[in-house]
Amino acid sequence: MGIEAASIKDRRNKLIFRAWHRGTREMDLLLGSFADAYMAGFTESQLDEFEHLLTCQDPDLYDWKCGRGAPEGEDDNAVMKLFIAHRFAA
């Protein structure tokens, strides 16, 4: 595995960890399951969008996920749309 591939793998692992450790159990489950399902296939630009998603506040993410509002501006991107459409399976 080359240095660049190792770097991307490390970045993915760090983002997955951050997704599972948000601070509220609800968002841990929603974001963690989403990351587990999609992270391996994300491109560099999708990783950037996911990293931005992780900067959003939990109440905003939860509202968008539940359909009580919609992301705007730079929060409204392809990965956010995929997150909102993702169905959590317990």
Residue frames as a rotation matrix with the C-alpha (Angstrom) as fourth column:
MET 1
0.589 0.808 0.000 0.00
0.808 -0.589 0.000 0.00
0.000 0.000 -1.000 0.00
GLY 2
-0.221 -0.685 0.695 1.43
0.655 -0.632 -0.414 3.36
0.722 0.364 0.588 -1.03
ILE 3
-0.879 -0.197 -0.434 1.73
0.462 -0.575 -0.676 6.40
-0.116 -0.794 0.596 1.19
GLU 4
-0.777 0.628 0.034 -1.23
-0.573 -0.730 0.372 8.11
0.259 0.270 0.927 -0.48
ALA 5
-0.065 0.766 -0.640 -3.46
-0.093 0.634 0.768 5.03
0.993 0.110 0.030 -0.07
ALA 6
-0.376 -0.134 -0.917 -2.43
0.837 0.376 -0.399 4.74
0.398 -0.917 -0.029 3.59
SER 7
-0.995 -0.013 -0.099 -3.18
0.051 -0.919 -0.392 8.42
-0.086 -0.395 0.915 4.10
ILE 8
-0.437 0.895 -0.088 -6.69
-0.637 -0.239 0.733 8.06
0.636 0.376 0.674 2.63
LYS 9
-0.012 0.399 -0.917 -7.30
0.378 0.850 0.366 4.94
0.926 -0.343 -0.161 4.74
ASP 10
-0.701 -0.313 -0.641 -6.18
0.708 -0.193 -0.679 6.81
0.089 -0.930 0.357 7.87
ARG 11
-0.912 0.401 0.086 -8.44
-0.398 -0.916 0.053 9.74
0.100 0.014 0.995 6.98
ARG 12
-0.145 0.895 -0.422 -11.41
-0.346 0.354 0.869 7.43
0.927 0.272 0.259 6.48
ASN 13
-0.169 0.020 -0.985 -10.74
0.720 0.685 -0.110 5.71
0.673 -0.728 -0.131 9.81
LYS 14
-0.921 -0.209 -0.328 -10.53
0.379 -0.671 -0.638 9.04
-0.087 -0.712 0.697 11.63
LEU 15
-0.692 0.721 0.041 -13.78
-0.628 -0.629 0.459 10.25
0.357 0.292 0.887 10.04
ILE 16
-0.013 0.668 -0.744 -15.55
0.076 0.742 0.666 7.03
0.997 -0.048 -0.060 11.00
PHE 17
-0.507 -0.240 -0.828 -14.33
0.813 0.188 -0.552 7.42
0.288 -0.952 0.100 14.57
ARG 18
-0.989 0.131 -0.074 -15.59
-0.102 -0.945 -0.310 11.03
-0.110 -0.299 0.948 14.66
ALA 19
-0.418 0.886 -0.201 -18.95
-0.515 -0.049 0.856 9.93
0.748 0.461 0.477 13.25
TRP 20
0.086 0.430 -0.899 -19.38
0.429 0.798 0.423 7.35
0.899 -0.422 -0.116 16.03
HIS 21
-0.249 -0.280 -0.927 -18.31
0.968 -0.096 -0.231 9.78
-0.025 -0.955 0.295 18.78
ARG 22
-0.190 0.296 0.936 -20.46
0.401 -0.847 0.349 12.89
0.896 0.441 0.043 18.36
GLY 23
-0.950 -0.119 0.288 -21.62
-0.200 -0.476 -0.857 13.20
0.239 -0.872 0.428 21.93
THR 24
-0.117 0.945 0.305 -25.29
-0.898 0.030 -0.440 12.36
-0.425 -0.325 0.845 21.56
ARG 25
-0.507 -0.119 0.854 -26.20
-0.055 0.993 0.106 8.70
-0.860 0.007 -0.510 21.15
GLU 26
0.563 0.802 0.197 -28.80
0.205 0.095 -0.974 9.43
-0.800 0.589 -0.111 18.47
MET 27
0.754 -0.321 -0.573 -26.29
-0.646 -0.519 -0.560 11.17
-0.118 0.792 -0.598 16.20
ASP 28
-0.349 -0.862 0.367 -23.63
-0.740 0.494 0.457 8.57
-0.576 -0.112 -0.810 16.99
LEU 29
-0.184 0.364 0.913 -25.98
0.253 0.915 -0.314 5.90
-0.950 0.174 -0.260 15.64
LEU 30
0.821 0.571 -0.027 -27.16
0.147 -0.257 -0.955 7.89
-0.552 0.780 -0.294 12.62
LEU 31
0.625 -0.633 -0.457 -23.77
-0.779 -0.544 -0.313 9.21
-0.050 0.551 -0.833 11.52
GLY 32
-0.294 -0.783 0.549 -21.81
-0.705 0.565 0.428 6.11
-0.645 -0.261 -0.718 12.54
SER 33
0.090 0.395 0.914 -24.05
0.319 0.858 -0.403 3.72
-0.944 0.328 -0.048 10.62
PHE 34
0.954 0.220 -0.202 -23.95
-0.083 -0.454 -0.887 6.09
-0.287 0.864 -0.415 7.64
ALA 35
0.267 -0.940 -0.211 -20.15
-0.944 -0.299 0.137 6.25
-0.193 0.163 -0.968 7.74
ASP 36
-0.325 -0.367 0.872 -19.89
-0.314 0.911 0.267 2.46
-0.892 -0.187 -0.411 8.04
ALA 37
0.437 0.639 0.633 -22.15
0.387 0.502 -0.773 2.02
-0.812 0.583 -0.028 5.02
TYR 38
0.963 0.141 0.230 -20.56
0.268 -0.406 -0.874 4.56
-0.030 0.903 -0.429 2.65
MET 39
0.659 -0.710 -0.250 -17.10
-0.440 -0.633 0.637 5.66
-0.610 -0.309 -0.729 3.79
ALA 40
-0.033 -0.746 0.665 -15.12
0.258 0.637 0.726 2.95
-0.966 0.196 0.171 1.95
GLY 41
0.069 0.132 0.989 -16.46
0.977 0.191 -0.094 4.11
-0.201 0.973 -0.116 -1.40
PHE 42
0.849 0.294 -0.440 -16.13
0.272 -0.956 -0.114 7.87
-0.454 -0.022 -0.891 -0.90
THR 43
0.374 -0.700 0.608 -13.84
0.697 -0.221 -0.683 9.86
0.612 0.679 0.405 -3.18
GLU 44
-0.648 -0.685 -0.333 -11.56
0.750 -0.501 -0.431 12.60
0.129 -0.529 0.839 -1.84
SER 45
-0.777 0.387 0.497 -14.20
-0.252 -0.914 0.317 15.26
0.577 0.121 0.808 -2.57
GLN 46
0.312 0.904 -0.294 -16.89
-0.030 0.318 0.948 13.17
0.950 -0.287 0.126 -0.86
LEU 47
-0.006 -0.410 -0.912 -14.59
0.940 0.308 -0.144 12.81
0.340 -0.858 0.384 2.16
ASP 48
-0.929 -0.313 0.197 -14.32
0.261 -0.932 -0.251 16.62
0.262 -0.182 0.948 2.18
GLU 49
-0.285 0.909 0.305 -18.12
-0.433 -0.406 0.805 16.92
0.855 0.097 0.510 2.11
PHE 50
0.434 0.422 -0.796 -18.49
0.455 0.660 0.598 14.34
0.778 -0.622 0.095 4.88
GLU 51
-0.479 -0.677 -0.559 -15.90
0.852 -0.206 -0.482 16.15
0.211 -0.707 0.675 6.98
HIS 52
-0.845 0.265 0.465 -17.92
-0.229 -0.964 0.133 19.34
0.484 0.006 0.875 6.51
LEU 53
0.165 0.949 -0.269 -21.09
-0.096 0.287 0.953 17.46
0.982 -0.132 0.139 7.52
LEU 54
0.100 -0.203 -0.974 -19.34
0.857 0.514 -0.019 16.60
0.505 -0.833 0.225 10.80
THR 55
-0.903 -0.431 -0.006 -18.97
0.383 -0.796 -0.469 20.32
0.197 -0.426 0.883 11.55
CYS 56
-0.293 0.880 0.373 -22.76
-0.243 -0.446 0.862 20.82
0.925 0.162 0.344 11.52
GLN 57
-0.643 0.139 0.753 -24.58
-0.766 -0.119 -0.632 21.04
0.002 -0.983 0.183 14.83
ASP 58
-0.965 0.250 0.082 -26.43
0.235 0.959 -0.161 17.91
-0.119 -0.136 -0.984 16.02
PRO 59
-0.232 0.952 -0.198 -29.84
0.187 -0.156 -0.970 19.65
-0.954 -0.262 -0.142 16.29
ASP 60
-0.008 0.175 -0.984 -29.54
-0.853 -0.515 -0.084 20.88
-0.522 0.839 0.154 12.68
LEU 61
-0.811 -0.360 -0.461 -28.49
-0.556 0.720 0.415 17.45
0.182 0.593 -0.784 11.38
TYR 62
-0.832 0.534 0.154 -31.29
0.352 0.720 -0.598 15.76
-0.430 -0.443 -0.787 13.29
ASP 63
-0.007 0.851 -0.525 -33.89
-0.189 -0.516 -0.835 18.22
-0.982 0.093 0.165 11.99
TRP 64
-0.197 -0.128 -0.972 -32.69
-0.963 -0.160 0.216 17.80
-0.183 0.979 -0.092 8.40
LYS 65
-0.968 -0.207 -0.144 -32.68
-0.226 0.966 0.129 14.02
0.112 0.157 -0.981 8.79
CYS 66
-0.617 0.787 0.010 -36.25
0.509 0.408 -0.758 14.10
-0.601 -0.462 -0.652 10.15
GLY 67
-0.376 0.455 0.807 -37.47
0.850 -0.177 0.496 16.43
0.369 0.873 -0.321 7.41
ARG 68
0.591 0.554 -0.586 -37.95
0.759 -0.628 0.171 19.44
-0.273 -0.546 -0.792 9.69
GLY 69
0.612 -0.430 -0.664 -35.99
-0.415 -0.889 0.193 21.77
-0.673 0.158 -0.723 7.47
ALA 70
0.858 -0.370 0.356 -33.35
0.509 0.525 -0.682 21.51
0.065 0.767 0.639 4.79
PRO 71
0.039 -0.922 -0.385 -29.65
0.673 -0.260 0.693 22.31
-0.739 -0.286 0.610 4.64
GLU 72
0.972 0.232 0.021 -28.66
0.183 -0.708 -0.682 25.45
-0.144 0.667 -0.731 2.75
GLY 73
0.621 -0.762 -0.185 -25.53
-0.782 -0.620 -0.070 26.83
-0.061 0.188 -0.980 1.16
GLU 74
-0.262 -0.854 -0.450 -22.41
-0.825 0.439 -0.354 24.72
0.500 0.278 -0.820 1.59
ASP 75
-0.531 0.155 0.833 -24.30
-0.581 0.650 -0.491 22.36
-0.617 -0.744 -0.255 3.91
ASP 76
0.592 0.797 0.122 -26.46
-0.369 0.402 -0.838 21.31
-0.716 0.451 0.532 0.93
ASN 77
-0.273 -0.739 -0.616 -24.18
-0.954 0.123 0.275 18.89
-0.128 0.662 -0.738 -0.93
ALA 78
0.051 0.300 -0.953 -24.29
-0.626 0.753 0.203 15.35
0.778 0.586 0.226 -2.36
VAL 79
-0.719 -0.367 -0.590 -23.05
0.185 0.717 -0.672 13.64
0.670 -0.593 -0.448 0.81
MET 80
-0.855 0.483 0.186 -25.59
-0.400 -0.388 -0.830 15.52
-0.329 -0.785 0.525 2.93
LYS 81
0.000 0.879 -0.476 -28.36
-0.989 0.070 0.130 14.40
0.148 0.471 0.870 0.56
LEU 82
-0.166 -0.154 -0.974 -27.08
-0.222 0.968 -0.115 10.81
0.961 0.197 -0.195 0.83
PHE 83
-0.974 -0.201 -0.104 -27.04
0.069 0.172 -0.983 11.10
0.215 -0.964 -0.154 4.64
ILE 84
-0.534 0.839 0.108 -30.61
-0.771 -0.430 -0.469 12.41
-0.347 -0.333 0.877 4.73
ALA 85
0.216 0.628 -0.748 -31.77
-0.874 0.466 0.139 9.57
0.436 0.623 0.650 2.45
HIS 86
-0.654 -0.567 -0.501 -29.85
-0.301 0.803 -0.515 6.88
0.694 -0.186 -0.695 4.39
ARG 87
0.522 0.848 0.095 -32.09
-0.532 0.237 0.813 4.56
0.666 -0.475 0.575 6.40
PHE 88
-0.443 -0.648 0.620 -30.70
-0.880 0.182 -0.439 3.52
0.172 -0.740 -0.651 9.76
ALA 89
0.420 0.528 -0.738 -31.14
-0.324 0.847 0.421 -0.20
0.848 0.063 0.527 10.40
ALA 90
0.257 -0.268 0.928 -30.80
-0.966 -0.056 0.252 -1.37
-0.016 -0.962 -0.274 14.00
